[in-house]
């Protein structure tokens, strides 16, 4: 067994023979260079995990050439021997790193988290944040190797003015790492000690009666699915994902009722939405009859997949509004239609608790201890409120005078 100082000169002097040969360093025990009959050089470390009785193991540091030179290979051998002294097997540690790179690659792990998310709205938010903001930065990293600096890099790559997106992405990542900890895949979250991005100022945009009429009238011309989605958003006040993901099995035309299961609502609570005349007429248009199907999604693409082109539909409806001859409409979002219904309810004299019930908000009178004991579903009141809202919409469709509002109390008289 040849020994000597493993240096550039000694390595360059090695010549291949009929069998593989080793040059073992006489200063750093276990460190050596291997030469094959074909002339391939590589650096190795020989070690034992335990006493003299333990089996000798050999670890391949790497082939001669960048980055491995006699000097860099010696430094790596010293690091590996430090691990051995601490009872850590370098071969096992290397195998674990390779396994982590495969089993805990962030992109694949994030996909598993996404699939486990409940609720269409939350799942859509998770998918969007991961795809647009997180995966481009963390996709190549193994989950256990992600550090706080990596998380900071995600936010550094996001535009500073996207406050809502930054806050949403923070919530998604925080939930993902908590999920990983609950599964035993991580011991600690790299987000510990990080401050939540500041809350975005609540929007107060709601559409006037004139704006609402123009949106209602323009909707059918923008897309066969999107136009009906917009009209149902106006008529019901429900969330975009809840309307878009509507399934025929959830609808009962005879009882004029839409039952949204808990797995499709933001708060996880089942929600019953009375269907007004306008809502039923809109769904009749989709079904092309007053007899509705009993299976499948209400809004599908021509290939049968779920409708997702909200941004394209919104751009189309905005273009139609610009060309309809009316005054320019200030920037608005689909979610503003939900706020418009709530504001309309207030103008109609609807009780706050009923508005919360229609919107499926677990706040105010429906939150905390009060919510546990207050189980009244406001079914009749919700129907009366939505019918009053429908009457108001029907009236402004023919008369856009914003003062022409039928109060709910007067309507009942």
Secondary structure, DSSP 8 states (H G I E B T S, - for coil): -EEE---HHHHHH----SS-EEEEESSSTTEEEEE-TT--EEEEEEEESSSTTS-EEEEEEEESBTTB-HHHHHHHHHHHHHHHHTT--HHHHHHHHHHHHHHTBHHHHHHHHHHH--SHHHHHHHHHHIIIIIHHHHTTSBGGG--HHHHHHHHHTS-TT-HHHHHHHHHHHHHHHHHHHHTTS-SS-TTTT---------------HHHHHHHHHHHTTT-TTHHHHHHHHHHH---HHHHHT-BGGGEETTTTEEEE-GGGSTTS--EEEE--HHHHHHHHHHHTSSS--SSSBSSB-TTS-B---HHHHHHHHHHHHHTSSS-------THHHHHHHHHHHHHHT--HHHHHHHHT---GGGSHHHHHH-----HHHHHHHHHHHHHHHHHHHH---TT----HHHHH-
